[in-house]
Amino acid sequence: MKNRLRTLGLVLALVGMVFVIAGGVAFFKVQDGYDSLQSFSEAQNVTLSYNDDGQLIDRGTTEAAEAIMTLLTEDWGYPVVEADLDPNDPLVNTGSEYMYQMAVIGYHVLHGTQTVTLGEAAEYNGETFAAGTYDVAVDGKYWTDFDRMHPLEGPARSQAWSGTAHGLFAELGVGTVTHSALQLGLALAGLFAGVGIVALIAGGGMIWVAKGKGDEQLVMLGTSEASKPATV
């Protein structure tokens, strides 16, 4: 039994060591990822705006920032981590900051107005549009919400949701996903290390118990011998 406990303890300790090493490797890989994301963010140099009270502002007002946050949290359903929005570190380098910046772009596109010029009169669904210049409100429409055949909505769609807007959305989305993946990697590194430490402790405990088992048997044997009646 003593040898079996010692063997099982050694196996658990080895498994624990493997998990601890795996956790360490994962941790350093995650740190490399964080360093790369930080360098990427610094190269872009995109920052959020805060007032003197540490509140988010957009174009000088907190009301606009609140509307953008509503778009992000309610319309898009993104779980913003308030701790990520640090006025002392306005650089966009966390998942919540990337998503907020995406919402800034989206909000101004959705609530903007596009100027469309018709060179000649056009008719659509029984309605005639004279040649001239029109201000077309986006009115909260996303790319797929526009009627691309409409003489005004069609051009307004490509102007509002331009390649630049789509490109910025894609770039910011990559930043968000990268940061989320790094957080998951950090959690897994901690999990690996935790499992490894538990296995090491359990394995060491089994080895310790096995080591003391022989002494315990000797004590019990001595007690048993001492309790026997003396023979004449």
Residue frames as a rotation matrix with the C-alpha (Angstrom) as fourth column:
MET 1
0.562 0.827 0.000 0.00
0.827 -0.562 0.000 0.00
0.000 0.000 -1.000 0.00
LYS 2
0.388 -0.502 -0.773 2.86
0.215 -0.766 0.606 2.35
-0.896 -0.401 -0.190 0.87
ASN 3
-0.671 -0.703 0.235 4.46
0.351 -0.021 0.936 1.87
-0.653 0.711 0.261 -2.54
ARG 4
-0.192 0.697 0.691 1.16
0.969 0.022 0.248 2.37
0.158 0.716 -0.680 -4.31
LEU 5
0.743 0.468 -0.478 0.52
0.580 -0.807 0.111 5.65
-0.334 -0.359 -0.872 -2.49
ARG 6
-0.010 -0.846 -0.534 4.04
0.096 -0.532 0.841 6.83
-0.995 -0.043 0.086 -3.26
THR 7
-0.716 -0.240 0.655 3.64
0.621 0.208 0.755 5.94
-0.318 0.948 0.000 -6.95
LEU 8
0.224 0.891 0.395 0.27
0.955 -0.282 0.094 7.65
0.196 0.356 -0.914 -7.19
GLY 9
0.646 -0.039 -0.762 1.69
0.381 -0.849 0.367 10.69
-0.661 -0.527 -0.534 -5.45
LEU 10
-0.450 -0.884 -0.125 4.59
0.221 -0.246 0.944 10.87
-0.865 0.398 0.306 -7.87
VAL 11
-0.505 0.343 0.792 2.21
0.861 0.137 0.489 10.61
0.059 0.929 -0.365 -10.85
LEU 12
0.611 0.786 -0.096 -0.01
0.791 -0.606 0.076 13.38
0.001 -0.122 -0.992 -9.46
ALA 13
0.344 -0.569 -0.747 3.01
0.207 -0.730 0.651 15.56
-0.916 -0.379 -0.133 -8.79
LEU 14
-0.705 -0.620 0.345 4.29
0.437 0.004 0.900 15.07
-0.559 0.785 0.268 -12.34
VAL 15
-0.103 0.766 0.634 0.86
0.957 -0.097 0.273 15.88
0.271 0.635 -0.723 -13.78
GLY 16
0.722 0.362 -0.589 0.70
0.582 -0.779 0.234 18.95
-0.375 -0.512 -0.773 -11.59
MET 17
-0.166 -0.880 -0.444 4.11
0.230 -0.473 0.851 20.07
-0.959 0.039 0.281 -12.79
VAL 18
-0.667 -0.022 0.745 2.99
0.740 0.091 0.666 19.70
-0.083 0.996 -0.044 -16.41
PHE 19
0.373 0.897 0.237 -0.08
0.890 -0.418 0.181 21.85
0.262 0.144 -0.954 -15.74
VAL 20
0.558 -0.237 -0.795 1.97
0.373 -0.784 0.496 24.50
-0.741 -0.573 -0.349 -13.93
ILE 21
-0.577 -0.816 0.018 4.43
0.329 -0.212 0.920 24.67
-0.747 0.537 0.391 -16.82
ALA 22
-0.411 0.512 0.754 1.53
0.886 0.028 0.463 24.85
0.216 0.859 -0.465 -19.32
GLY 23
0.659 0.679 -0.325 -0.02
0.745 -0.648 0.156 27.67
-0.104 -0.345 -0.933 -17.31
GLY 24
0.155 -0.701 -0.696 3.27
0.248 -0.654 0.714 29.55
-0.956 -0.283 0.072 -17.28
VAL 25
-0.769 -0.422 0.480 3.75
0.529 0.003 0.849 29.16
-0.360 0.906 0.221 -21.03
ALA 26
0.012 0.869 0.495 0.16
0.948 -0.167 0.270 30.29
0.317 0.466 -0.826 -21.67
PHE 27
0.626 0.209 -0.751 0.65
0.580 -0.769 0.270 33.29
-0.521 -0.604 -0.603 -19.39
PHE 28
-0.297 -0.834 -0.466 3.77
0.163 -0.525 0.835 34.48
-0.941 0.172 0.292 -21.21
LYS 29
-0.705 0.122 0.698 2.10
0.709 0.116 0.696 33.97
0.004 0.986 -0.168 -24.60
VAL 30
0.418 0.908 0.007 -0.85
0.901 -0.416 0.126 36.06
0.118 -0.046 -0.992 -23.43
GLN 31
0.388 -0.348 -0.854 1.52
0.342 -0.806 0.484 38.79
-0.856 -0.479 -0.194 -22.24
ASP 32
-0.744 -0.634 0.208 3.12
0.386 -0.154 0.910 38.80
-0.545 0.757 0.359 -25.70
GLY 33
-0.274 0.744 0.609 -0.34
0.908 -0.008 0.419 39.28
0.317 0.668 -0.673 -27.15
TYR 34
0.655 0.489 -0.575 -1.09
0.691 -0.696 0.195 42.17
-0.305 -0.525 -0.794 -24.79
ASP 35
-0.139 -0.803 -0.580 2.21
0.250 -0.595 0.764 43.81
-0.958 -0.038 0.283 -25.72
SER 36
-0.801 -0.134 0.583 1.40
0.586 0.023 0.810 43.46
-0.122 0.991 0.060 -29.41
LEU 37
0.185 0.950 0.250 -2.10
0.935 -0.248 0.252 44.89
0.302 0.187 -0.935 -28.96
GLN 38
0.515 -0.058 -0.855 -0.67
0.507 -0.784 0.358 47.79
-0.692 -0.618 -0.374 -26.97
SER 39
-0.584 -0.797 -0.156 1.84
0.271 -0.372 0.888 48.55
-0.765 0.476 0.433 -29.73
PHE 40
-0.550 0.486 0.680 -0.95
0.802 0.079 0.592 48.38
0.234 0.871 -0.433 -32.32
SER 41
0.525 0.804 -0.279 -3.07
0.851 -0.496 0.174 50.78
0.001 -0.329 -0.944 -30.25
GLU 42
0.198 -0.536 -0.821 -0.19
0.329 -0.752 0.570 53.20
-0.923 -0.383 0.027 -29.75
ALA 43
-0.790 -0.491 0.367 0.56
0.476 -0.114 0.872 53.18
-0.386 0.864 0.324 -33.49
GLN 44
-0.158 0.822 0.548 -3.05
0.871 -0.145 0.469 54.10
0.464 0.551 -0.693 -34.25
ASN 45
-0.936 -0.288 -0.203 -3.08
0.352 -0.756 -0.552 56.70
0.006 -0.588 0.809 -31.43
VAL 46
-0.212 0.937 0.276 -6.88
0.054 -0.271 0.961 56.74
0.976 0.219 0.007 -31.15
THR 47
-0.955 -0.131 -0.268 -8.04
0.274 -0.037 -0.961 58.14
0.116 -0.991 0.071 -27.82
LEU 48
0.062 0.995 -0.081 -11.38
0.888 -0.018 0.460 58.69
0.456 -0.100 -0.884 -26.12
SER 49
-0.487 -0.162 0.858 -12.41
-0.015 -0.981 -0.194 62.12
0.873 -0.108 0.475 -24.84
TYR 50
0.014 0.439 -0.898 -13.15
0.961 0.242 0.133 62.83
0.276 -0.865 -0.418 -21.16
ASN 51
0.535 0.166 0.828 -14.07
0.006 -0.981 0.193 66.03
0.845 -0.099 -0.526 -19.35
ASP 52
-0.330 -0.738 0.588 -12.38
-0.573 -0.338 -0.746 67.30
0.750 -0.583 -0.312 -16.19
ASP 53
0.113 0.473 0.874 -14.71
-0.973 0.230 0.001 65.15
-0.201 -0.850 0.486 -14.08
GLY 54
-0.768 -0.511 0.387 -13.60
-0.428 0.858 0.284 61.97
-0.477 0.052 -0.877 -15.82
GLN 55
0.194 0.908 0.372 -16.84
-0.014 0.382 -0.924 61.60
-0.981 0.174 0.086 -17.80
LEU 56
-0.499 -0.292 0.816 -16.91
0.750 0.327 0.575 60.47
-0.435 0.899 0.056 -21.40
ILE 57
0.133 0.533 -0.836 -17.74
-0.196 -0.812 -0.549 63.23
-0.971 0.237 -0.003 -23.86
ASP 58
-0.246 -0.172 0.954 -18.31
0.890 0.350 0.293 63.35
-0.384 0.921 0.067 -27.58
ARG 59
-0.238 0.038 0.971 -17.93
0.665 -0.722 0.191 66.59
0.708 0.691 0.146 -29.48
GLY 60
-0.746 -0.284 0.602 -17.78
-0.142 -0.815 -0.561 68.39
0.650 -0.505 0.568 -26.15
THR 61
-0.059 0.816 0.575 -20.93
-0.934 -0.248 0.257 67.03
0.352 -0.522 0.777 -24.47
THR 62
-0.836 -0.155 0.526 -21.69
-0.416 0.806 -0.422 64.19
-0.359 -0.571 -0.738 -22.09
GLU 63
0.157 0.982 0.108 -25.19
-0.550 0.178 -0.816 63.86
-0.820 0.069 0.568 -23.58
ALA 64
0.454 -0.056 -0.889 -23.77
-0.861 0.232 -0.453 62.73
0.232 0.971 0.058 -26.92
ALA 65
-0.650 -0.745 -0.152 -21.47
-0.648 0.647 -0.401 60.24
0.397 -0.162 -0.903 -25.15
GLU 66
-0.555 0.531 0.640 -24.45
-0.428 0.477 -0.767 58.87
-0.713 -0.700 -0.038 -23.22
ALA 67
0.527 0.756 -0.389 -26.38
-0.713 0.144 -0.686 58.40
-0.462 0.639 0.615 -26.47
ILE 68
0.049 -0.613 -0.788 -23.42
-0.818 0.428 -0.384 56.53
0.573 0.664 -0.481 -27.94
MET 69
-0.861 -0.361 0.357 -23.19
-0.508 0.639 -0.578 54.35
-0.019 -0.679 -0.734 -24.83
THR 70
-0.036 0.932 0.361 -26.91
-0.565 0.279 -0.777 53.60
-0.825 -0.232 0.516 -25.13
LEU 71
0.535 0.147 -0.832 -26.39
-0.832 0.261 -0.489 52.50
0.145 0.954 0.262 -28.72
LEU 72
-0.392 -0.828 -0.401 -23.55
-0.685 0.554 -0.473 50.24
0.614 0.089 -0.784 -27.58
THR 73
-0.927 -0.076 0.368 -25.14
-0.346 0.551 -0.759 48.69
-0.145 -0.831 -0.537 -24.51
GLU 74
-0.189 0.951 0.243 -28.81
-0.334 0.170 -0.927 48.58
-0.923 -0.257 0.285 -25.46
ASP 75
0.590 0.441 -0.677 -29.05
-0.755 0.006 -0.655 48.43
-0.285 0.898 0.336 -29.26
TRP 76
0.122 -0.648 -0.751 -25.92
-0.696 0.483 -0.530 46.32
0.707 0.588 -0.392 -29.74
GLY 77
0.922 0.386 -0.024 -26.13
-0.244 0.631 0.736 44.56
0.299 -0.673 0.677 -26.38
TYR 78
0.118 -0.954 -0.277 -22.41
0.160 0.293 -0.943 44.82
0.980 0.067 0.187 -25.61
PRO 79
0.822 0.163 -0.546 -21.45
0.539 0.090 0.838 44.24
0.186 -0.983 -0.014 -21.93
VAL 80
0.383 -0.689 0.615 -19.22
-0.149 -0.704 -0.695 47.24
0.912 0.174 -0.372 -21.30
VAL 81
0.278 -0.423 -0.862 -16.60
0.929 0.347 0.130 46.84
0.244 -0.837 0.489 -18.55
GLU 82
0.959 0.211 0.189 -16.58
0.170 -0.963 0.210 50.20
0.227 -0.169 -0.959 -16.81
ALA 83
0.594 -0.791 -0.145 -13.06
0.137 -0.078 0.988 49.63
-0.793 -0.606 0.062 -15.49
ASP 84
0.006 -0.583 0.812 -11.79
0.954 0.247 0.170 49.58
-0.299 0.774 0.558 -19.10
LEU 85
0.440 0.232 0.867 -12.91
0.578 -0.813 -0.076 53.19
0.687 0.534 -0.492 -19.59
ASP 86
0.263 -0.500 -0.825 -10.13
0.898 -0.186 0.399 54.97
-0.353 -0.846 0.400 -17.72
PRO 87
0.981 0.139 0.138 -9.83
0.181 -0.911 -0.371 58.76
0.074 0.389 -0.918 -18.11
ASN 88
0.496 -0.867 -0.044 -6.19
-0.494 -0.323 0.808 58.47
-0.714 -0.379 -0.588 -17.00
ASP 89
-0.653 -0.641 0.403 -5.54
0.004 0.529 0.849 56.12
-0.757 0.556 -0.343 -19.94
PRO 90
0.198 0.855 -0.479 -7.68
-0.504 -0.331 -0.798 57.40
-0.841 0.400 0.365 -22.83
LEU 91
-0.629 -0.485 -0.608 -5.84
-0.768 0.263 0.584 55.29
-0.123 0.834 -0.538 -25.42
VAL 92
0.533 0.837 -0.124 -8.20
-0.843 0.512 -0.164 52.83
-0.074 0.192 0.979 -27.12
ASN 93
-0.431 -0.785 -0.446 -6.62
-0.753 0.585 -0.301 49.51
0.497 0.206 -0.843 -26.15
THR 94
-0.817 0.248 0.520 -9.29
-0.209 0.714 -0.669 47.41
-0.537 -0.655 -0.531 -24.40
GLY 95
-0.741 0.567 0.360 -12.33
0.669 0.584 0.459 45.54
0.049 0.581 -0.812 -25.68
SER 96
0.206 0.875 -0.437 -14.82
0.858 -0.376 -0.349 48.03
-0.470 -0.303 -0.829 -24.24
GLU 97
-0.051 -0.292 -0.955 -12.87
-0.098 -0.950 0.295 50.99
-0.994 0.108 0.020 -25.61
TYR 98
-0.961 -0.267 0.067 -12.65
0.018 0.180 0.983 49.46
-0.275 0.947 -0.168 -29.07
MET 99
-0.423 0.876 0.233 -16.39
0.901 0.380 0.208 48.79
0.094 0.298 -0.950 -29.07
TYR 100
0.254 0.496 -0.830 -17.17
0.571 -0.770 -0.285 52.27
-0.780 -0.402 -0.479 -27.77
GLN 101
-0.504 -0.509 -0.698 -15.09
-0.272 -0.674 0.687 53.81
-0.820 0.536 0.201 -30.54
MET 102
-0.916 0.254 0.309 -16.96
0.397 0.485 0.779 51.65
0.048 0.837 -0.546 -33.03
ALA 103
0.010 0.975 -0.224 -20.23
0.977 -0.058 -0.206 52.93
-0.213 -0.216 -0.953 -31.54
VAL 104
-0.114 -0.130 -0.985 -18.97
0.115 -0.987 0.117 56.52
-0.987 -0.100 0.128 -31.94
ILE 105
-0.926 -0.274 -0.260 -18.53
-0.227 -0.144 0.963 55.95
-0.301 0.951 0.071 -35.67
GLY 106
-0.703 0.699 0.128 -21.80
0.678 0.605 0.419 54.07
0.215 0.381 -0.899 -35.97
TYR 107
-0.030 0.723 -0.690 -23.76
0.775 -0.419 -0.473 56.69
-0.631 -0.549 -0.548 -34.06
HIS 108
-0.263 -0.126 -0.957 -22.61
-0.225 -0.956 0.188 59.57
-0.938 0.264 0.223 -36.27
VAL 109
-0.997 -0.011 -0.081 -23.23
-0.081 0.272 0.959 57.58
0.012 0.962 -0.272 -39.44
LEU 110
-0.530 0.845 -0.069 -26.72
0.842 0.534 0.068 56.57
0.095 -0.022 -0.995 -38.29
HIS 111
0.327 0.669 -0.667 -27.64
0.742 -0.619 -0.258 60.12
-0.586 -0.411 -0.699 -37.33
GLY 112
-0.619 -0.645 -0.448 -25.95
0.191 -0.677 0.711 61.89
-0.762 0.354 0.543 -40.20
THR 113
0.624 0.749 -0.226 -27.23
-0.006 -0.284 -0.959 63.50
-0.782 0.599 -0.173 -43.38
GLN 114
-0.381 -0.739 0.555 -25.91
0.580 0.277 0.766 62.84
-0.720 0.614 0.323 -46.88
THR 115
0.034 0.317 -0.948 -26.04
-0.518 -0.805 -0.288 65.21
-0.854 0.501 0.137 -49.82
VAL 116
-0.277 -0.009 0.961 -27.24
0.630 0.753 0.189 63.56
-0.725 0.658 -0.202 -53.02
THR 117
-0.337 0.105 -0.936 -27.27
-0.551 -0.828 0.106 65.34
-0.763 0.552 0.337 -56.37
LEU 118
0.175 0.460 0.870 -29.54
0.576 0.669 -0.470 64.19
-0.798 0.584 -0.148 -59.21
GLY 119
-0.802 -0.555 -0.221 -28.31
0.119 -0.511 0.852 65.26
-0.585 0.657 0.475 -62.61
GLU 120
-0.750 0.636 -0.183 -31.70
-0.377 -0.184 0.908 64.60
0.544 0.750 0.377 -64.13
ALA 121
-0.030 0.838 0.544 -35.24
-1.000 -0.021 -0.023 63.87
-0.008 -0.545 0.839 -62.98
ALA 122
-0.894 -0.224 -0.388 -35.91
-0.226 0.973 -0.042 60.34
0.387 0.050 -0.921 -61.79
GLU 123
0.114 0.975 0.189 -39.09
-0.900 0.021 0.435 58.41
0.420 -0.220 0.881 -61.12
TYR 124
-0.851 -0.375 -0.367 -39.44
-0.176 0.863 -0.473 55.58
0.494 -0.338 -0.801 -58.63
ASN 125
-0.700 0.638 -0.321 -42.59
0.713 0.591 -0.377 53.76
-0.051 -0.493 -0.869 -57.53
GLY 126
0.215 0.881 0.422 -44.78
0.909 -0.338 0.243 56.47
0.356 0.332 -0.873 -58.99
GLU 127
0.727 -0.041 -0.686 -42.87
0.381 -0.806 0.453 59.31
-0.572 -0.590 -0.570 -57.32
THR 128
0.604 -0.489 0.629 -40.92
0.579 -0.273 -0.768 61.83
0.548 0.828 0.118 -59.38
PHE 129
0.440 -0.581 -0.685 -37.71
0.589 -0.389 0.709 63.40
-0.678 -0.715 0.171 -58.12
ALA 130
0.995 -0.045 0.087 -36.64
0.032 -0.687 -0.726 66.55
0.093 0.725 -0.682 -59.94
ALA 131
0.226 -0.972 0.064 -33.04
0.697 0.115 -0.708 67.18
0.680 0.204 0.704 -60.82
GLY 132
0.493 -0.097 0.865 -31.20
-0.446 -0.882 0.155 68.99
0.747 -0.462 -0.478 -58.05
THR 133
-0.625 -0.769 -0.132 -29.50
-0.159 0.291 -0.943 68.56
0.764 -0.569 -0.304 -54.68
TYR 134
0.559 0.828 -0.048 -31.15
-0.226 0.207 0.952 66.78
0.798 -0.521 0.303 -51.77
ASP 135
-0.520 -0.588 0.619 -30.20
-0.794 0.067 -0.604 66.34
0.314 -0.806 -0.502 -48.10
VAL 136
0.298 0.582 -0.757 -30.98
-0.284 0.811 0.511 62.74
0.911 0.063 0.407 -47.26
ALA 137
0.111 -0.195 0.974 -31.15
-0.994 -0.039 0.105 61.81
0.018 -0.980 -0.199 -43.58
VAL 138
-0.720 -0.417 -0.555 -29.72
-0.403 0.902 -0.155 58.39
0.565 0.112 -0.817 -42.77
ASP 139
0.099 0.898 0.428 -32.40
-0.910 -0.092 0.404 58.12
0.402 -0.429 0.809 -40.09
GLY 140
0.067 -0.121 0.990 -30.87
-0.814 0.567 0.124 55.20
-0.577 -0.814 -0.060 -38.24
LYS 141
0.924 0.322 -0.207 -30.52
-0.379 0.694 -0.612 52.98
-0.053 0.644 0.763 -41.31
TYR 142
0.051 -0.887 0.460 -27.81
-0.203 0.442 0.874 50.38
-0.978 -0.138 -0.157 -41.54
TRP 143
-0.760 -0.497 -0.419 -26.38
-0.483 0.001 0.876 49.22
-0.435 0.868 -0.241 -44.87
THR 144
-0.909 0.389 0.147 -29.10
0.411 0.787 0.461 46.65
0.064 0.479 -0.875 -45.49
ASP 145
-0.234 0.876 -0.421 -31.93
0.623 -0.197 -0.757 48.98
-0.747 -0.439 -0.500 -44.47
PHE 146
-0.401 0.041 -0.915 -31.57
-0.479 -0.861 0.171 51.25
-0.781 0.507 0.365 -47.50
ASP 147
0.653 0.560 0.509 -33.50
0.291 0.435 -0.852 50.76
-0.699 0.705 0.121 -50.72
ARG 148
-0.320 -0.945 -0.073 -30.56
0.274 -0.166 0.947 50.67
-0.907 0.283 0.312 -53.12
MET 149
-0.387 0.250 0.888 -32.86
0.922 0.084 0.378 51.14
0.020 0.965 -0.263 -56.14
HIS 150
0.659 0.646 -0.386 -34.23
0.678 -0.732 -0.067 54.40
-0.326 -0.218 -0.920 -54.76
PRO 151
0.476 -0.483 0.734 -32.73
0.550 -0.487 -0.678 57.42
0.686 0.727 0.034 -56.59
LEU 152
0.427 -0.321 0.845 -31.89
-0.603 -0.798 0.002 59.11
0.674 -0.511 -0.534 -53.29
GLU 153
0.783 -0.079 0.617 -31.42
-0.522 0.457 0.720 56.23
-0.339 -0.886 0.316 -50.83
GLY 154
0.880 -0.452 0.143 -29.16
0.467 0.772 -0.432 54.29
0.086 0.447 0.890 -53.17
PRO 155
0.202 -0.849 0.488 -26.45
0.220 -0.447 -0.867 56.97
0.954 0.283 0.096 -53.41
ALA 156
0.382 -0.014 0.924 -26.95
-0.773 -0.553 0.311 57.95
0.507 -0.833 -0.222 -49.75
ARG 157
0.992 0.008 0.127 -26.25
-0.076 0.836 0.543 54.38
-0.102 -0.548 0.830 -48.65
SER 158
0.525 -0.846 0.091 -22.83
0.768 0.426 -0.478 54.22
0.366 0.321 0.873 -50.27
GLN 159
0.050 -0.490 0.870 -21.97
-0.079 -0.871 -0.485 57.69
0.996 -0.045 -0.082 -48.98
ALA 160
0.558 0.234 0.796 -23.03
-0.772 -0.206 0.601 57.03
0.304 -0.950 0.066 -45.40
TRP 161
0.699 -0.302 0.648 -21.75
-0.163 0.815 0.556 53.47
-0.696 -0.494 0.520 -45.08
SER 162
0.643 -0.541 -0.542 -18.65
-0.735 -0.237 -0.635 54.04
0.215 0.807 -0.551 -47.14
GLY 163
0.536 -0.559 -0.633 -15.68
0.238 0.819 -0.521 51.72
0.810 0.129 0.573 -47.45
THR 164
-0.476 -0.721 0.503 -13.96
-0.267 -0.427 -0.864 53.82
0.838 -0.546 0.010 -44.80
ALA 165
0.039 0.584 0.810 -16.79
-0.987 -0.105 0.123 53.27
0.157 -0.805 0.573 -42.31
HIS 166
0.916 0.301 -0.266 -16.84
-0.290 0.954 0.081 49.54
0.278 0.003 0.961 -42.98
GLY 167
0.198 -0.933 -0.300 -13.05
0.191 0.336 -0.922 49.39
0.961 0.125 0.245 -42.75
LEU 168
-0.487 -0.338 0.805 -13.00
-0.638 -0.492 -0.592 51.16
0.597 -0.802 0.024 -39.39
PHE 169
0.515 0.735 0.441 -15.71
-0.855 0.408 0.319 48.83
0.055 -0.541 0.839 -38.11
ALA 170
0.822 -0.229 -0.521 -13.66
0.051 0.942 -0.332 45.83
0.567 0.246 0.786 -39.19
GLU 171
-0.169 -0.981 0.099 -10.44
0.026 -0.105 -0.994 47.17
0.985 -0.165 0.043 -37.67
LEU 172
-0.347 0.111 0.931 -12.03
-0.875 -0.395 -0.279 48.05
0.336 -0.912 0.235 -34.35
GLY 173
0.745 0.667 0.009 -13.79
-0.643 0.715 0.277 44.68
0.178 -0.212 0.961 -34.32
VAL 174
0.408 -0.702 -0.584 -10.44
0.195 0.692 -0.695 42.94
0.892 0.169 0.419 -34.63
GLY 175
-0.548 -0.626 0.554 -9.19
-0.361 -0.420 -0.832 44.88
0.754 -0.657 0.004 -31.63
THR 176
0.105 0.696 0.710 -12.22
-0.988 -0.009 0.155 43.90
0.114 -0.718 0.687 -29.58
VAL 177
0.896 0.251 -0.367 -11.97
-0.266 0.964 0.011 40.21
0.357 0.087 0.930 -30.46
THR 178
0.056 -0.962 -0.266 -8.22
0.110 0.271 -0.956 40.20
0.992 0.024 0.121 -29.84
HIS 179
-0.534 -0.237 0.812 -8.61
-0.688 -0.436 -0.580 41.70
0.491 -0.868 0.070 -26.37
SER 180
0.466 0.783 0.412 -11.41
-0.885 0.411 0.220 39.27
0.003 -0.467 0.884 -25.50
ALA 181
0.760 -0.249 -0.601 -9.30
-0.014 0.917 -0.398 36.32
0.650 0.311 0.693 -26.70
LEU 182
-0.333 -0.935 0.124 -6.38
-0.110 -0.093 -0.990 37.51
0.937 -0.343 -0.072 -24.58
GLN 183
-0.224 0.336 0.915 -8.63
-0.961 -0.231 -0.151 37.72
0.160 -0.913 0.374 -21.51
LEU 184
0.841 0.534 -0.088 -9.82
-0.526 0.845 0.099 34.17
0.127 -0.037 0.991 -22.17
GLY 185
0.379 -0.794 -0.475 -6.20
0.110 0.548 -0.829 33.05
0.919 0.262 0.295 -22.59
LEU 186
-0.501 -0.553 0.666 -5.28
-0.553 -0.387 -0.738 34.65
0.666 -0.738 -0.112 -19.26
ALA 187
0.272 0.695 0.665 -8.16
-0.960 0.240 0.142 32.87
-0.061 -0.678 0.733 -17.55
LEU 188
0.900 0.036 -0.433 -7.06
-0.155 0.958 -0.243 29.53
0.406 0.286 0.868 -19.03
ALA 189
-0.092 -0.994 -0.053 -3.49
-0.090 0.061 -0.994 30.16
0.992 -0.087 -0.096 -17.90
GLY 190
-0.403 0.018 0.915 -4.75
-0.880 -0.282 -0.382 30.72
0.251 -0.959 0.130 -14.37
LEU 191
0.673 0.721 0.165 -6.90
-0.739 0.663 0.118 27.59
-0.024 -0.202 0.979 -14.59
PHE 192
0.590 -0.540 -0.600 -3.98
0.020 0.752 -0.658 25.45
0.807 0.377 0.455 -15.76
ALA 193
-0.452 -0.829 0.330 -1.74
-0.304 -0.205 -0.930 26.79
0.839 -0.521 -0.159 -13.00
GLY 194
-0.088 0.509 0.856 -4.45
-0.994 -0.106 -0.040 26.27
0.070 -0.854 0.515 -10.37
VAL 195
0.888 0.407 -0.214 -5.07
-0.415 0.910 0.009 22.66
0.198 0.081 0.977 -11.40
GLY 196
0.271 -0.882 -0.386 -1.31
0.059 0.415 -0.908 22.06
0.961 0.224 0.165 -11.43
ILE 197
-0.503 -0.458 0.733 -0.81
-0.640 -0.372 -0.672 23.46
0.580 -0.807 -0.106 -7.93
VAL 198
0.361 0.720 0.592 -3.68
-0.927 0.345 0.145 21.36
-0.100 -0.602 0.793 -6.55
ALA 199
0.882 -0.058 -0.467 -2.24
-0.117 0.934 -0.337 18.24
0.456 0.352 0.818 -8.18
LEU 200
-0.125 -0.992 0.015 1.23
-0.127 0.000 -0.992 19.03
0.984 -0.125 -0.126 -6.80
ILE 201
-0.352 0.053 0.935 -0.13
-0.911 -0.250 -0.329 19.46
0.216 -0.967 0.136 -3.29
ALA 202
0.694 0.687 0.217 -2.20
-0.714 0.695 0.082 16.28
-0.094 -0.212 0.973 -3.55
GLY 203
0.669 -0.512 -0.539 0.75
0.015 0.734 -0.679 14.31
0.743 0.446 0.499 -4.92
GLY 204
-0.380 -0.848 0.369 3.12
-0.361 -0.232 -0.903 15.64
0.851 -0.477 -0.219 -2.28
GLY 205
-0.009 0.478 0.878 0.59
-1.000 -0.017 -0.001 14.81
0.014 -0.878 0.478 0.42
MET 206
0.909 0.357 -0.216 0.31
-0.374 0.926 -0.045 11.22
0.184 0.122 0.975 -0.79
ILE 207
0.216 -0.914 -0.342 4.09
0.080 0.366 -0.927 10.84
0.973 0.173 0.152 -0.80
TRP 208
-0.469 -0.364 0.805 4.24
-0.682 -0.430 -0.592 12.27
0.562 -0.826 -0.047 2.72
VAL 209
0.427 0.717 0.552 1.51
-0.899 0.400 0.177 9.93
-0.094 -0.571 0.815 3.94
ALA 210
0.853 -0.135 -0.504 3.22
-0.081 0.920 -0.383 6.95
0.516 0.367 0.774 2.32
LYS 211
-0.144 -0.987 0.070 6.50
-0.158 -0.047 -0.986 7.91
0.977 -0.153 -0.149 3.94
GLY 212
-0.505 -0.035 0.862 4.97
-0.828 -0.261 -0.496 8.03
0.243 -0.965 0.103 7.39
LYS 213
0.515 0.823 -0.242 2.88
-0.729 0.568 0.382 4.91
0.451 -0.020 0.892 7.01
GLY 214
0.162 -0.525 -0.835 5.75
0.179 0.848 -0.499 2.56
0.970 -0.069 0.232 7.92
ASP 215
-0.817 -0.487 0.309 6.52
-0.158 -0.326 -0.932 4.44
0.555 -0.810 0.189 11.13
GLU 216
-0.149 0.863 0.482 2.85
-0.970 -0.224 0.100 4.34
0.194 -0.452 0.870 12.09
GLN 217
0.607 0.350 -0.713 2.79
-0.331 0.927 0.173 0.57
0.722 0.131 0.679 11.60
LEU 218
-0.337 -0.812 -0.477 5.90
0.258 0.408 -0.876 0.19
0.906 -0.418 0.072 13.80
VAL 219
-0.756 0.112 0.645 4.27
-0.590 -0.542 -0.598 2.23
0.282 -0.833 0.476 16.55
MET 220
0.311 0.950 0.039 1.09
-0.911 0.286 0.297 0.18
0.271 -0.128 0.954 16.32
LEU 221
0.398 -0.239 -0.886 3.15
0.004 0.966 -0.258 -3.02
0.917 0.099 0.386 16.36
GLY 222
-0.697 -0.717 0.005 5.10
0.047 -0.053 -0.997 -1.87
0.715 -0.695 0.071 19.42
THR 223
-0.432 0.637 0.638 1.87
-0.892 -0.408 -0.196 -0.94
0.135 -0.654 0.745 21.20
SER 224
0.567 0.668 -0.482 0.44
-0.628 0.729 0.271 -4.34
0.533 0.149 0.833 20.38
GLU 225
0.005 -0.656 -0.755 3.53
0.217 0.737 -0.640 -6.12
0.976 -0.161 0.146 21.72
ALA 226
-0.833 -0.352 0.427 3.50
-0.271 -0.412 -0.870 -4.07
0.482 -0.840 0.248 24.89
SER 227
-0.099 0.902 0.420 -0.16
-0.981 -0.159 0.110 -4.94
0.166 -0.401 0.901 25.54
LYS 228
0.260 0.166 -0.951 0.50
-0.206 0.972 0.113 -8.68
0.943 0.166 0.287 25.49
PRO 229
0.900 0.104 0.424 0.55
-0.434 0.103 0.895 -10.34
0.049 -0.989 0.137 28.92
ALA 230
-0.078 -0.996 0.042 3.96
-0.981 0.069 -0.184 -11.31
0.180 -0.056 -0.982 30.19
THR 231
0.727 0.259 -0.636 4.74
-0.239 0.964 0.119 -15.02
0.644 0.065 0.762 30.14
VAL 232
0.536 -0.513 0.670 6.52
-0.761 0.051 0.647 -16.80
-0.366 -0.857 -0.363 32.94
